[in-house]
Amino acid sequence: MTEAWKSDFPVSWTDDAYVTRRGFTKSLALVSGAVCAANGALLALGGGPRAAPPARIASALDLPVGASKLFEYAGDRWLLVRLGEDRFVAVGQKCTHLGCPVLWKAADRRFHCPCHEGYFDEEGKVLAGPPPRPLPRLAIRREGDELWATTS
């Protein structure tokens, strides 16, 4: 004999594991909210990106006008270029299109991405090609003959 509740509430055990759209959406919303709250809490507690300390990258005496130097700072690769006697620029070496390495072309006074023929001016602004954004810039501070990379 079957129990009374089974006849009053028939359950198809094959459909027991079926998840409805409403149930799935509810679970998705709860998990997304929890992830957002956790990220907000981490940022509020100081878990965000930290500014890298200033680092000596080169001596101005070792870099003639028009020359470039590749260096690493804060986990990224940068190109330092001496544009004039007292004018230096540092841009990210990663192209903003697909991340290919960017090269300094001293004869043309511009940066070139050889992968997809992207060109940037001496300040890192897009001149031609597929790159969607300018190259990131890094602040350079000169102390005597020493060049320092800073995040400010």
C-alpha positions as CSV (number, residue, x, y, z in Angstrom):
1,M,0.0,0.0,0.0
2,T,1.3,3.5,-0.9
3,E,1.5,6.2,1.7
4,A,-1.2,8.8,1.6
5,W,1.1,11.8,0.8
6,K,2.4,10.1,-2.3
7,S,-1.0,9.9,-3.8
8,D,-1.8,13.5,-2.8
9,F,1.6,14.8,-4.1
10,P,2.7,12.7,-7.0
11,V,6.3,13.4,-7.9
12,S,7.9,12.3,-11.1
13,W,11.4,11.2,-9.8
14,T,12.9,11.6,-13.3
15,D,12.0,15.3,-13.3
16,D,13.2,15.7,-9.6
17,A,16.6,17.1,-10.6
18,Y,15.2,19.5,-13.2
19,V,16.1,23.1,-12.5
20,T,13.5,25.7,-13.6
21,R,14.6,29.0,-15.3
22,R,13.3,30.9,-12.3
23,G,15.4,28.8,-9.9
24,F,18.5,29.1,-12.1
25,T,18.1,32.9,-12.5
26,K,17.7,33.2,-8.8
27,S,20.8,31.3,-8.1
28,L,22.7,33.2,-10.7
29,A,21.6,36.6,-9.2
30,L,22.6,35.5,-5.7
31,V,26.1,34.3,-6.8
32,S,26.7,37.4,-8.9
33,G,25.7,39.6,-6.0
34,A,28.0,37.7,-3.6
35,V,30.9,38.1,-6.0
36,C,30.3,41.8,-6.4
37,A,30.0,42.3,-2.6
38,A,33.3,40.3,-2.1
39,N,35.1,42.5,-4.6
40,G,33.8,45.6,-3.1
41,A,34.9,44.5,0.4
42,L,38.4,43.7,-0.9
43,L,38.7,47.1,-2.5
44,A,37.4,48.8,0.6
45,L,40.0,47.0,2.7
46,G,42.9,48.1,0.5
47,G,43.2,45.1,-1.7
48,G,43.3,47.2,-4.9
49,P,46.2,47.9,-7.1
50,R,49.2,49.4,-5.4
51,A,51.4,52.1,-6.7
52,A,54.9,50.9,-7.6
53,P,57.8,52.7,-5.9
54,P,60.0,55.0,-8.0
55,A,62.8,53.1,-9.8
56,R,66.0,54.3,-11.5
57,I,65.8,53.2,-15.1
58,A,68.7,54.9,-16.9
59,S,71.3,57.6,-16.9
60,A,70.6,60.5,-19.3
61,L,74.3,60.3,-20.3
62,D,73.9,56.8,-21.7
63,L,70.9,57.7,-23.9
64,P,71.7,59.9,-26.9
65,V,68.9,62.0,-28.5
66,G,66.7,59.7,-30.7
67,A,67.8,56.5,-28.9
68,S,65.5,54.2,-27.0
69,K,65.9,51.8,-24.1
70,L,63.7,48.9,-23.1
71,F,63.1,48.5,-19.3
72,E,60.7,46.8,-16.9
73,Y,58.7,48.7,-14.3
74,A,55.7,47.6,-12.2
75,G,55.5,44.2,-14.0
76,D,55.3,45.8,-17.5
77,R,57.7,46.4,-20.3
78,W,58.3,50.1,-21.3
79,L,60.2,52.0,-23.9
80,L,62.1,55.0,-22.8
81,V,62.9,57.4,-25.7
82,R,65.0,60.6,-25.6
83,L,63.3,63.0,-27.9
84,G,65.5,66.0,-27.1
85,E,68.2,67.2,-24.8
86,D,65.8,67.5,-21.9
87,R,62.8,65.7,-23.2
88,F,62.1,62.0,-22.4
89,V,59.0,59.9,-22.9
90,A,58.2,56.4,-21.7
91,V,55.4,54.4,-23.3
92,G,54.2,50.8,-22.8
93,Q,55.8,48.4,-25.2
94,K,52.5,46.5,-25.7
95,C,50.4,47.6,-28.6
96,T,46.8,48.4,-27.7
97,H,45.5,46.4,-30.6
98,L,46.5,42.8,-29.8
99,G,49.5,43.2,-27.4
100,C,52.3,42.9,-30.0
101,P,55.6,44.5,-29.1
102,V,56.0,48.1,-30.2
103,L,59.3,49.3,-31.6
104,W,60.8,52.9,-31.7
105,K,61.7,54.0,-35.3
106,A,64.2,56.8,-34.7
107,A,64.4,57.8,-38.4
108,D,60.6,58.3,-38.5
109,R,60.3,59.6,-34.9
110,R,57.4,57.3,-34.2
111,F,56.5,54.0,-32.7
112,H,55.7,51.0,-34.9
113,C,53.8,47.8,-34.3
114,P,55.1,45.5,-37.0
115,C,52.4,42.8,-36.5
116,H,49.5,44.8,-38.0
117,E,51.2,48.0,-39.2
118,G,50.1,50.2,-36.3
119,Y,51.8,53.6,-35.9
120,F,52.0,55.9,-32.9
121,D,53.5,59.4,-32.7
122,E,56.3,60.2,-30.3
123,E,53.8,60.8,-27.5
124,G,52.1,57.4,-28.1
125,K,49.0,58.7,-29.8
126,V,47.6,56.5,-32.7
127,L,48.6,57.7,-36.2
128,A,47.5,54.8,-38.3
129,G,46.5,51.1,-38.3
130,P,44.1,49.1,-36.1
131,P,45.2,50.2,-32.5
132,P,42.1,51.5,-30.8
133,R,43.9,53.6,-28.1
134,P,47.1,55.4,-27.5
135,L,50.0,53.7,-25.8
136,P,50.0,54.0,-22.0
137,R,52.5,56.7,-20.7
138,L,54.7,56.5,-17.7
139,A,55.9,59.6,-15.8
140,I,59.7,60.1,-15.9
141,R,61.5,62.2,-13.4
142,R,65.0,63.5,-13.9
143,E,67.3,63.9,-10.9
144,G,70.6,65.2,-12.1
145,D,71.7,62.7,-14.8
146,E,69.5,59.9,-13.4
147,L,66.1,59.1,-14.9
148,W,63.4,57.6,-12.6
149,A,60.1,56.0,-13.4
150,T,57.2,57.0,-11.2
151,T,53.5,56.3,-11.1
152,S,52.5,59.9,-10.6
